[in-house]
Amino acid sequence: MLNSKLLLELCSINSISGREKDISEYLKEKLKKYSNNVYITKLNSVICEVRKPKEGAPKIVLEAHTDTVGLVANAITSSGYIKASCCGGMDFKSLIYKKVTVCSEPKLNGFIFKNNQSANDILVDVGLKPELVKQYVKEGDAIVFDYNPVMLQNNRVCVRYLDNRASVFAILLALEKLKEENLKAGIYAMFSSLEETSQGGAATSSYELNPNIAICVDVSFAKTLGVDSSTSLGIMGHGPMIGISPILNRTLSTQFIDIAKKNNIPYQLEVMNGLTGTNADSITITKGGVPCALLSIPLKNMHTSFEIVDINDIHNTANLIYNAILNF
């Protein structure tokens, strides 16, 4: 039985976009309990063939991305500060005075502060003399948020990388529930690299698998203080957000709504008028086309070191995936 400790363990692994090796190796080992056919692709996505489809049955892919946002060292200033840029989309204002770790040799603790000469310059102070910083830190070194999980009230957790480790955890929960079921459908787990920068992992892996159905799981914005309440945002604790979008398969979206109602699973809708901003966008147009559904877990403070989710929403997402696959 999987518990929330696994979620925090997932969030402890550094893997900013393009550097997913550590999380890929970790997931490969975890997935061996479900299949003997688990492998890492050339782009560091992880594919697990949980079971092959029986004759005439669909091949279903459960997908979540494994990469995270972060920073990359660009240069060392004459004063010994590390000049950095964002890897993936982040709000500069949310970075100020945050603790970070520079993935150099050796690793260095530091913090981000504002450069008054340029609002968009990100500078990291590691407390060393310039010559030592230049000795240890190389251009291109990753800079990651400091890991410090906090359990909040109401079964909520605040920690980095919940985008998208919350969704990885939801899929692992669904696989755990499915492992004893005698299914006709083929089930494949696909944990994709590069979502935050190019969606290249999902595009190439889905081309290789060529599924009949893809269920993409990601996070989306939850209502937060100071945000216009008229905006279509999720409510934390009200269950997964079922995507409605021109690029998503309308039949699948409707089926998920019906399955949630039938099984008394709380859900909410996320209505979009174009692309979803998730791997569903690239998977849908792969090869001859793949019908996609999108489930999103409401999350506060996206792309920061203090993201928040309700663990109940993760479990309800897993439950909805499980019941949908039984239905398919």
Contacts in CASP RR format, 6 or more apart in sequence:
PFRMAT RR
TARGET T0000
AUTHOR 0000-0000-0000
METHOD contacts of the structure
MODEL  1
MLNSKLLLELCSINSISGREKDISEYLKEKLKKYSNNVYITKLNSVICEV
RKPKEGAPKIVLEAHTDTVGLVANAITSSGYIKASCCGGMDFKSLIYKKV
TVCSEPKLNGFIFKNNQSANDILVDVGLKPELVKQYVKEGDAIVFDYNPV
MLQNNRVCVRYLDNRASVFAILLALEKLKEENLKAGIYAMFSSLEETSQG
GAATSSYELNPNIAICVDVSFAKTLGVDSSTSLGIMGHGPMIGISPILNR
TLSTQFIDIAKKNNIPYQLEVMNGLTGTNADSITITKGGVPCALLSIPLK
NMHTSFEIVDINDIHNTANLIYNAILNF
1 176 0 8 1.000
2 169 0 8 1.000
2 172 0 8 1.000
2 173 0 8 1.000
2 176 0 8 1.000
4 157 0 8 1.000
4 311 0 8 1.000
6 169 0 8 1.000
6 172 0 8 1.000
7 157 0 8 1.000
7 165 0 8 1.000
7 166 0 8 1.000
7 169 0 8 1.000
7 311 0 8 1.000
7 314 0 8 1.000
8 149 0 8 1.000
8 157 0 8 1.000
8 159 0 8 1.000
10 23 0 8 1.000
10 26 0 8 1.000
10 161 0 8 1.000
10 165 0 8 1.000
10 168 0 8 1.000
10 169 0 8 1.000
11 147 0 8 1.000
11 149 0 8 1.000
11 159 0 8 1.000
11 160 0 8 1.000
11 161 0 8 1.000
11 162 0 8 1.000
11 165 0 8 1.000
12 147 0 8 1.000
13 22 0 8 1.000
13 23 0 8 1.000
13 26 0 8 1.000
13 161 0 8 1.000
14 22 0 8 1.000
14 68 0 8 1.000
14 101 0 8 1.000
14 103 0 8 1.000
14 142 0 8 1.000
14 144 0 8 1.000
15 21 0 8 1.000
15 22 0 8 1.000
15 23 0 8 1.000
15 24 0 8 1.000
15 66 0 8 1.000
15 67 0 8 1.000
15 68 0 8 1.000
16 67 0 8 1.000
16 68 0 8 1.000
16 69 0 8 1.000
16 70 0 8 1.000
16 71 0 8 1.000
16 72 0 8 1.000
16 87 0 8 1.000
16 142 0 8 1.000
16 144 0 8 1.000
16 196 0 8 1.000
17 67 0 8 1.000
17 68 0 8 1.000
17 69 0 8 1.000
17 70 0 8 1.000
17 87 0 8 1.000
17 88 0 8 1.000
17 193 0 8 1.000
17 194 0 8 1.000
17 195 0 8 1.000
17 196 0 8 1.000
17 197 0 8 1.000
17 198 0 8 1.000
18 44 0 8 1.000
18 67 0 8 1.000
18 87 0 8 1.000
18 193 0 8 1.000
18 194 0 8 1.000
18 197 0 8 1.000
19 67 0 8 1.000
19 142 0 8 1.000
20 44 0 8 1.000
20 45 0 8 1.000
20 66 0 8 1.000
20 67 0 8 1.000
20 193 0 8 1.000
20 194 0 8 1.000
21 44 0 8 1.000
23 66 0 8 1.000
23 67 0 8 1.000
23 191 0 8 1.000
24 40 0 8 1.000
24 44 0 8 1.000
24 45 0 8 1.000
24 46 0 8 1.000
24 66 0 8 1.000
24 191 0 8 1.000
24 193 0 8 1.000
25 40 0 8 1.000
27 46 0 8 1.000
27 66 0 8 1.000
27 168 0 8 1.000
27 191 0 8 1.000
28 38 0 8 1.000
28 39 0 8 1.000
28 40 0 8 1.000
28 46 0 8 1.000
30 172 0 8 1.000
31 38 0 8 1.000
31 46 0 8 1.000
31 48 0 8 1.000
31 175 0 8 1.000
31 189 0 8 1.000
32 38 0 8 1.000
34 48 0 8 1.000
34 50 0 8 1.000
34 175 0 8 1.000
34 179 0 8 1.000
34 189 0 8 1.000
35 48 0 8 1.000
35 49 0 8 1.000
35 50 0 8 1.000
35 51 0 8 1.000
37 48 0 8 1.000
37 49 0 8 1.000
38 46 0 8 1.000
38 47 0 8 1.000
38 48 0 8 1.000
38 49 0 8 1.000
39 46 0 8 1.000
39 47 0 8 1.000
40 46 0 8 1.000
40 47 0 8 1.000
41 47 0 8 1.000
41 193 0 8 1.000
41 201 0 8 1.000
41 204 0 8 1.000
41 205 0 8 1.000
41 208 0 8 1.000
42 204 0 8 1.000
43 193 0 8 1.000
43 194 0 8 1.000
43 200 0 8 1.000
43 201 0 8 1.000
43 204 0 8 1.000
43 205 0 8 1.000
44 193 0 8 1.000
44 201 0 8 1.000
45 66 0 8 1.000
45 190 0 8 1.000
45 191 0 8 1.000
45 192 0 8 1.000
45 193 0 8 1.000
45 201 0 8 1.000
45 202 0 8 1.000
45 204 0 8 1.000
45 205 0 8 1.000
46 66 0 8 1.000
46 189 0 8 1.000
46 190 0 8 1.000
46 191 0 8 1.000
47 188 0 8 1.000
47 189 0 8 1.000
47 190 0 8 1.000
47 191 0 8 1.000
47 205 0 8 1.000
47 208 0 8 1.000
47 209 0 8 1.000
48 188 0 8 1.000
48 189 0 8 1.000
48 190 0 8 1.000
49 188 0 8 1.000
50 175 0 8 1.000
50 178 0 8 1.000
50 179 0 8 1.000
50 186 0 8 1.000
50 187 0 8 1.000
50 188 0 8 1.000
50 189 0 8 1.000
51 183 0 8 1.000
51 186 0 8 1.000
51 187 0 8 1.000
52 186 0 8 1.000
53 59 0 8 1.000
53 184 0 8 1.000
53 185 0 8 1.000
53 186 0 8 1.000
54 184 0 8 1.000
54 185 0 8 1.000
54 186 0 8 1.000
56 184 0 8 1.000
57 183 0 8 1.000
57 184 0 8 1.000
57 185 0 8 1.000
57 186 0 8 1.000
58 185 0 8 1.000
58 186 0 8 1.000
58 211 0 8 1.000
58 212 0 8 1.000
58 213 0 8 1.000
58 328 0 8 1.000
59 185 0 8 1.000
59 186 0 8 1.000
59 188 0 8 1.000
59 209 0 8 1.000
59 210 0 8 1.000
59 211 0 8 1.000
59 212 0 8 1.000
59 213 0 8 1.000
60 185 0 8 1.000
60 186 0 8 1.000
60 187 0 8 1.000
60 188 0 8 1.000
60 211 0 8 1.000
60 212 0 8 1.000
60 213 0 8 1.000
60 214 0 8 1.000
60 215 0 8 1.000
60 325 0 8 1.000
60 328 0 8 1.000
61 188 0 8 1.000
61 189 0 8 1.000
61 190 0 8 1.000
61 206 0 8 1.000
61 209 0 8 1.000
61 211 0 8 1.000
61 213 0 8 1.000
61 214 0 8 1.000
61 215 0 8 1.000
61 283 0 8 1.000
61 290 0 8 1.000
62 171 0 8 1.000
62 174 0 8 1.000
62 175 0 8 1.000
62 187 0 8 1.000
62 188 0 8 1.000
62 189 0 8 1.000
62 190 0 8 1.000
62 215 0 8 1.000
62 217 0 8 1.000
62 321 0 8 1.000
63 171 0 8 1.000
63 189 0 8 1.000
63 190 0 8 1.000
63 191 0 8 1.000
63 192 0 8 1.000
63 202 0 8 1.000
63 206 0 8 1.000
63 214 0 8 1.000
63 215 0 8 1.000
63 216 0 8 1.000
63 217 0 8 1.000
63 279 0 8 1.000
63 283 0 8 1.000
64 164 0 8 1.000
64 167 0 8 1.000
64 168 0 8 1.000
64 170 0 8 1.000
64 171 0 8 1.000
64 191 0 8 1.000
64 192 0 8 1.000
64 216 0 8 1.000
64 217 0 8 1.000
64 218 0 8 1.000
65 164 0 8 1.000
65 167 0 8 1.000
65 191 0 8 1.000
65 192 0 8 1.000
65 193 0 8 1.000
65 194 0 8 1.000
65 195 0 8 1.000
65 196 0 8 1.000
65 202 0 8 1.000
65 218 0 8 1.000
65 279 0 8 1.000
66 164 0 8 1.000
66 165 0 8 1.000
66 168 0 8 1.000
66 191 0 8 1.000
66 192 0 8 1.000
66 193 0 8 1.000
67 192 0 8 1.000
67 193 0 8 1.000
67 194 0 8 1.000
67 195 0 8 1.000
67 196 0 8 1.000
67 197 0 8 1.000
68 144 0 8 1.000
68 160 0 8 1.000
68 161 0 8 1.000
68 163 0 8 1.000
68 164 0 8 1.000
68 196 0 8 1.000
69 86 0 8 1.000
69 87 0 8 1.000
69 88 0 8 1.000
69 89 0 8 1.000
69 90 0 8 1.000
69 163 0 8 1.000
69 196 0 8 1.000
69 303 0 8 1.000
70 86 0 8 1.000
70 87 0 8 1.000
70 88 0 8 1.000
70 90 0 8 1.000
70 142 0 8 1.000
70 143 0 8 1.000
70 144 0 8 1.000
70 145 0 8 1.000
71 84 0 8 1.000
71 85 0 8 1.000
71 86 0 8 1.000
71 87 0 8 1.000
71 95 0 8 1.000
71 100 0 8 1.000
71 122 0 8 1.000
71 124 0 8 1.000
71 142 0 8 1.000
71 143 0 8 1.000
71 144 0 8 1.000
72 84 0 8 1.000
72 85 0 8 1.000
72 86 0 8 1.000
72 87 0 8 1.000
72 140 0 8 1.000
72 141 0 8 1.000
72 142 0 8 1.000
72 143 0 8 1.000
73 82 0 8 1.000
73 83 0 8 1.000
73 84 0 8 1.000
73 102 0 8 1.000
73 104 0 8 1.000
73 124 0 8 1.000
73 137 0 8 1.000
73 138 0 8 1.000
73 139 0 8 1.000
73 140 0 8 1.000
73 141 0 8 1.000
73 142 0 8 1.000
73 143 0 8 1.000
74 83 0 8 1.000
74 84 0 8 1.000
74 85 0 8 1.000
74 139 0 8 1.000
74 140 0 8 1.000
75 82 0 8 1.000
75 83 0 8 1.000
75 139 0 8 1.000
76 82 0 8 1.000
76 83 0 8 1.000
76 130 0 8 1.000
76 133 0 8 1.000
76 134 0 8 1.000
76 137 0 8 1.000
77 83 0 8 1.000
77 123 0 8 1.000
77 130 0 8 1.000
78 130 0 8 1.000
79 130 0 8 1.000
80 128 0 8 1.000
80 129 0 8 1.000
80 130 0 8 1.000
80 133 0 8 1.000
80 134 0 8 1.000
81 123 0 8 1.000
81 124 0 8 1.000
81 125 0 8 1.000
81 133 0 8 1.000
82 102 0 8 1.000
82 123 0 8 1.000
82 124 0 8 1.000
82 125 0 8 1.000
82 126 0 8 1.000
82 133 0 8 1.000
82 137 0 8 1.000
82 143 0 8 1.000
83 121 0 8 1.000
83 122 0 8 1.000
83 123 0 8 1.000
84 112 0 8 1.000
84 122 0 8 1.000
84 123 0 8 1.000
84 124 0 8 1.000
84 143 0 8 1.000
85 122 0 8 1.000
86 92 0 8 1.000
86 122 0 8 1.000
87 142 0 8 1.000
87 196 0 8 1.000
87 197 0 8 1.000
88 196 0 8 1.000
88 197 0 8 1.000
88 303 0 8 1.000
89 196 0 8 1.000
89 303 0 8 1.000
90 303 0 8 1.000
90 304 0 8 1.000
91 303 0 8 1.000
91 304 0 8 1.000
92 119 0 8 1.000
92 120 0 8 1.000
92 122 0 8 1.000
94 301 0 8 1.000
94 303 0 8 1.000
94 304 0 8 1.000
95 112 0 8 1.000
95 122 0 8 1.000
96 112 0 8 1.000
96 113 0 8 1.000
96 114 0 8 1.000
97 111 0 8 1.000
97 112 0 8 1.000
97 113 0 8 1.000
98 111 0 8 1.000
98 112 0 8 1.000
98 145 0 8 1.000
98 146 0 8 1.000
98 304 0 8 1.000
98 305 0 8 1.000
99 109 0 8 1.000
99 110 0 8 1.000
99 111 0 8 1.000
99 145 0 8 1.000
99 146 0 8 1.000
99 148 0 8 1.000
99 305 0 8 1.000
100 109 0 8 1.000
100 110 0 8 1.000
100 111 0 8 1.000
100 112 0 8 1.000
100 124 0 8 1.000
100 143 0 8 1.000
100 144 0 8 1.000
100 145 0 8 1.000
100 146 0 8 1.000
101 107 0 8 1.000
101 108 0 8 1.000
101 109 0 8 1.000
101 110 0 8 1.000
101 143 0 8 1.000
101 144 0 8 1.000
101 145 0 8 1.000
101 146 0 8 1.000
102 108 0 8 1.000
102 109 0 8 1.000
102 110 0 8 1.000
102 124 0 8 1.000
102 126 0 8 1.000
102 137 0 8 1.000
102 141 0 8 1.000
102 142 0 8 1.000
102 143 0 8 1.000
103 141 0 8 1.000
103 142 0 8 1.000
103 143 0 8 1.000
103 144 0 8 1.000
104 136 0 8 1.000
104 137 0 8 1.000
104 138 0 8 1.000
104 141 0 8 1.000
105 136 0 8 1.000
106 136 0 8 1.000
108 126 0 8 1.000
108 128 0 8 1.000
108 136 0 8 1.000
108 137 0 8 1.000
109 126 0 8 1.000
109 146 0 8 1.000
110 124 0 8 1.000
110 125 0 8 1.000
110 126 0 8 1.000
110 127 0 8 1.000
111 124 0 8 1.000
111 125 0 8 1.000
112 122 0 8 1.000
112 123 0 8 1.000
112 124 0 8 1.000
113 123 0 8 1.000
113 125 0 8 1.000
114 123 0 8 1.000
115 121 0 8 1.000
115 122 0 8 1.000
115 123 0 8 1.000
124 143 0 8 1.000
126 133 0 8 1.000
126 137 0 8 1.000
128 136 0 8 1.000
144 160 0 8 1.000
145 160 0 8 1.000
145 161 0 8 1.000
145 304 0 8 1.000
145 305 0 8 1.000
146 160 0 8 1.000
146 305 0 8 1.000
147 159 0 8 1.000
147 160 0 8 1.000
148 159 0 8 1.000
148 305 0 8 1.000
149 157 0 8 1.000
149 158 0 8 1.000
149 159 0 8 1.000
150 157 0 8 1.000
150 158 0 8 1.000
150 159 0 8 1.000
151 157 0 8 1.000
151 158 0 8 1.000
152 158 0 8 1.000
152 308 0 8 1.000
154 310 0 8 1.000
155 310 0 8 1.000
155 311 0 8 1.000
155 312 0 8 1.000
156 236 0 8 1.000
156 308 0 8 1.000
156 309 0 8 1.000
156 310 0 8 1.000
156 311 0 8 1.000
157 308 0 8 1.000
157 309 0 8 1.000
157 311 0 8 1.000
158 306 0 8 1.000
158 307 0 8 1.000
158 308 0 8 1.000
159 306 0 8 1.000
159 307 0 8 1.000
160 304 0 8 1.000
160 305 0 8 1.000
160 306 0 8 1.000
160 307 0 8 1.000
161 307 0 8 1.000
162 219 0 8 1.000
162 299 0 8 1.000
162 307 0 8 1.000
162 308 0 8 1.000
162 309 0 8 1.000
163 218 0 8 1.000
163 219 0 8 1.000
163 299 0 8 1.000
163 302 0 8 1.000
163 303 0 8 1.000
163 307 0 8 1.000
164 195 0 8 1.000
164 217 0 8 1.000
164 218 0 8 1.000
164 219 0 8 1.000
166 219 0 8 1.000
166 297 0 8 1.000
166 299 0 8 1.000
166 309 0 8 1.000
166 314 0 8 1.000
167 217 0 8 1.000
167 218 0 8 1.000
167 219 0 8 1.000
167 297 0 8 1.000
167 317 0 8 1.000
168 191 0 8 1.000
169 314 0 8 1.000
170 217 0 8 1.000
170 295 0 8 1.000
170 297 0 8 1.000
170 314 0 8 1.000
170 315 0 8 1.000
170 317 0 8 1.000
170 318 0 8 1.000
170 321 0 8 1.000
171 189 0 8 1.000
171 191 0 8 1.000
171 217 0 8 1.000
171 318 0 8 1.000
171 321 0 8 1.000
173 314 0 8 1.000
173 315 0 8 1.000
173 318 0 8 1.000
174 318 0 8 1.000
174 319 0 8 1.000
174 321 0 8 1.000
174 322 0 8 1.000
174 325 0 8 1.000
175 187 0 8 1.000
175 189 0 8 1.000
177 318 0 8 1.000
177 319 0 8 1.000
177 322 0 8 1.000
178 187 0 8 1.000
178 322 0 8 1.000
178 325 0 8 1.000
181 326 0 8 1.000
183 325 0 8 1.000
183 326 0 8 1.000
185 325 0 8 1.000
185 328 0 8 1.000
187 325 0 8 1.000
188 209 0 8 1.000
188 211 0 8 1.000
190 202 0 8 1.000
190 205 0 8 1.000
190 206 0 8 1.000
190 209 0 8 1.000
192 199 0 8 1.000
192 200 0 8 1.000
192 201 0 8 1.000
192 202 0 8 1.000
192 205 0 8 1.000
192 279 0 8 1.000
193 200 0 8 1.000
193 201 0 8 1.000
194 200 0 8 1.000
194 201 0 8 1.000
194 202 0 8 1.000
195 201 0 8 1.000
195 202 0 8 1.000
195 278 0 8 1.000
195 279 0 8 1.000
199 279 0 8 1.000
199 281 0 8 1.000
199 282 0 8 1.000
200 282 0 8 1.000
201 279 0 8 1.000
202 279 0 8 1.000
202 282 0 8 1.000
202 283 0 8 1.000
203 282 0 8 1.000
203 283 0 8 1.000
203 286 0 8 1.000
206 214 0 8 1.000
206 282 0 8 1.000
206 283 0 8 1.000
206 286 0 8 1.000
206 287 0 8 1.000
206 290 0 8 1.000
207 286 0 8 1.000
207 287 0 8 1.000
210 286 0 8 1.000
210 287 0 8 1.000
210 290 0 8 1.000
211 290 0 8 1.000
212 290 0 8 1.000
212 291 0 8 1.000
213 252 0 8 1.000
213 290 0 8 1.000
213 291 0 8 1.000
213 292 0 8 1.000
213 293 0 8 1.000
213 328 0 8 1.000
214 280 0 8 1.000
214 283 0 8 1.000
214 284 0 8 1.000
214 290 0 8 1.000
214 291 0 8 1.000
214 292 0 8 1.000
214 293 0 8 1.000
215 292 0 8 1.000
215 293 0 8 1.000
215 295 0 8 1.000
215 321 0 8 1.000
215 324 0 8 1.000
216 278 0 8 1.000
216 279 0 8 1.000
216 280 0 8 1.000
216 283 0 8 1.000
216 292 0 8 1.000
216 293 0 8 1.000
216 294 0 8 1.000
216 295 0 8 1.000
217 294 0 8 1.000
217 295 0 8 1.000
217 296 0 8 1.000
217 297 0 8 1.000
217 317 0 8 1.000
217 321 0 8 1.000
218 278 0 8 1.000
218 279 0 8 1.000
218 280 0 8 1.000
218 294 0 8 1.000
218 295 0 8 1.000
218 296 0 8 1.000
218 297 0 8 1.000
219 296 0 8 1.000
219 297 0 8 1.000
219 298 0 8 1.000
219 299 0 8 1.000
219 302 0 8 1.000
219 307 0 8 1.000
219 309 0 8 1.000
220 233 0 8 1.000
220 234 0 8 1.000
220 241 0 8 1.000
220 270 0 8 1.000
220 296 0 8 1.000
220 297 0 8 1.000
220 298 0 8 1.000
220 299 0 8 1.000
221 227 0 8 1.000
221 233 0 8 1.000
221 234 0 8 1.000
221 298 0 8 1.000
221 299 0 8 1.000
221 300 0 8 1.000
221 302 0 8 1.000
222 233 0 8 1.000
222 234 0 8 1.000
222 235 0 8 1.000
222 236 0 8 1.000
222 298 0 8 1.000
222 299 0 8 1.000
222 300 0 8 1.000
222 308 0 8 1.000
223 229 0 8 1.000
223 233 0 8 1.000
223 234 0 8 1.000
223 235 0 8 1.000
223 236 0 8 1.000
223 298 0 8 1.000
224 233 0 8 1.000
224 300 0 8 1.000
224 301 0 8 1.000
227 233 0 8 1.000
232 270 0 8 1.000
232 271 0 8 1.000
232 272 0 8 1.000
233 298 0 8 1.000
234 241 0 8 1.000
234 268 0 8 1.000
234 270 0 8 1.000
234 298 0 8 1.000
235 268 0 8 1.000
235 298 0 8 1.000
236 298 0 8 1.000
236 299 0 8 1.000
236 300 0 8 1.000
236 308 0 8 1.000
236 309 0 8 1.000
236 310 0 8 1.000
236 313 0 8 1.000
237 266 0 8 1.000
237 298 0 8 1.000
237 310 0 8 1.000
237 312 0 8 1.000
237 313 0 8 1.000
238 266 0 8 1.000
238 267 0 8 1.000
238 268 0 8 1.000
238 298 0 8 1.000
238 313 0 8 1.000
239 265 0 8 1.000
239 266 0 8 1.000
239 267 0 8 1.000
239 268 0 8 1.000
239 297 0 8 1.000
239 298 0 8 1.000
239 310 0 8 1.000
239 312 0 8 1.000
239 313 0 8 1.000
239 316 0 8 1.000
239 317 0 8 1.000
240 267 0 8 1.000
240 268 0 8 1.000
240 295 0 8 1.000
240 296 0 8 1.000
240 297 0 8 1.000
240 313 0 8 1.000
240 316 0 8 1.000
240 317 0 8 1.000
240 320 0 8 1.000
241 267 0 8 1.000
241 268 0 8 1.000
241 269 0 8 1.000
241 270 0 8 1.000
241 295 0 8 1.000
241 296 0 8 1.000
241 297 0 8 1.000
241 298 0 8 1.000
242 253 0 8 1.000
242 256 0 8 1.000
242 257 0 8 1.000
242 260 0 8 1.000
242 267 0 8 1.000
242 268 0 8 1.000
242 269 0 8 1.000
242 270 0 8 1.000
242 293 0 8 1.000
242 294 0 8 1.000
242 295 0 8 1.000
243 253 0 8 1.000
243 269 0 8 1.000
243 270 0 8 1.000
243 271 0 8 1.000
243 272 0 8 1.000
243 276 0 8 1.000
243 293 0 8 1.000
243 294 0 8 1.000
243 295 0 8 1.000
243 296 0 8 1.000
244 250 0 8 1.000
244 253 0 8 1.000
244 269 0 8 1.000
244 270 0 8 1.000
244 271 0 8 1.000
244 272 0 8 1.000
245 271 0 8 1.000
245 272 0 8 1.000
245 273 0 8 1.000
245 274 0 8 1.000
245 275 0 8 1.000
245 276 0 8 1.000
245 280 0 8 1.000
245 294 0 8 1.000
246 272 0 8 1.000
246 273 0 8 1.000
246 274 0 8 1.000
247 274 0 8 1.000
247 275 0 8 1.000
247 276 0 8 1.000
247 280 0 8 1.000
247 281 0 8 1.000
247 284 0 8 1.000
247 292 0 8 1.000
248 276 0 8 1.000
248 280 0 8 1.000
248 284 0 8 1.000
248 292 0 8 1.000
248 293 0 8 1.000
248 294 0 8 1.000
249 284 0 8 1.000
249 291 0 8 1.000
249 292 0 8 1.000
249 293 0 8 1.000
251 291 0 8 1.000
252 291 0 8 1.000
252 292 0 8 1.000
252 293 0 8 1.000
253 293 0 8 1.000
255 293 0 8 1.000
255 324 0 8 1.000
255 327 0 8 1.000
256 267 0 8 1.000
256 293 0 8 1.000
256 295 0 8 1.000
256 320 0 8 1.000
256 324 0 8 1.000
257 267 0 8 1.000
257 269 0 8 1.000
259 265 0 8 1.000
259 320 0 8 1.000
259 323 0 8 1.000
259 324 0 8 1.000
259 327 0 8 1.000
260 266 0 8 1.000
260 267 0 8 1.000
260 320 0 8 1.000
262 323 0 8 1.000
263 319 0 8 1.000
263 320 0 8 1.000
263 323 0 8 1.000
265 316 0 8 1.000
265 319 0 8 1.000
265 320 0 8 1.000
265 323 0 8 1.000
266 316 0 8 1.000
267 316 0 8 1.000
267 320 0 8 1.000
268 298 0 8 1.000
270 294 0 8 1.000
270 296 0 8 1.000
275 281 0 8 1.000
276 294 0 8 1.000
278 294 0 8 1.000
278 296 0 8 1.000
280 292 0 8 1.000
280 293 0 8 1.000
280 294 0 8 1.000
283 290 0 8 1.000
283 292 0 8 1.000
284 290 0 8 1.000
284 291 0 8 1.000
284 292 0 8 1.000
293 324 0 8 1.000
295 317 0 8 1.000
295 320 0 8 1.000
295 321 0 8 1.000
297 309 0 8 1.000
297 313 0 8 1.000
297 314 0 8 1.000
297 317 0 8 1.000
298 309 0 8 1.000
298 310 0 8 1.000
298 313 0 8 1.000
299 307 0 8 1.000
299 308 0 8 1.000
299 309 0 8 1.000
300 307 0 8 1.000
300 308 0 8 1.000
300 309 0 8 1.000
301 307 0 8 1.000
301 308 0 8 1.000
END
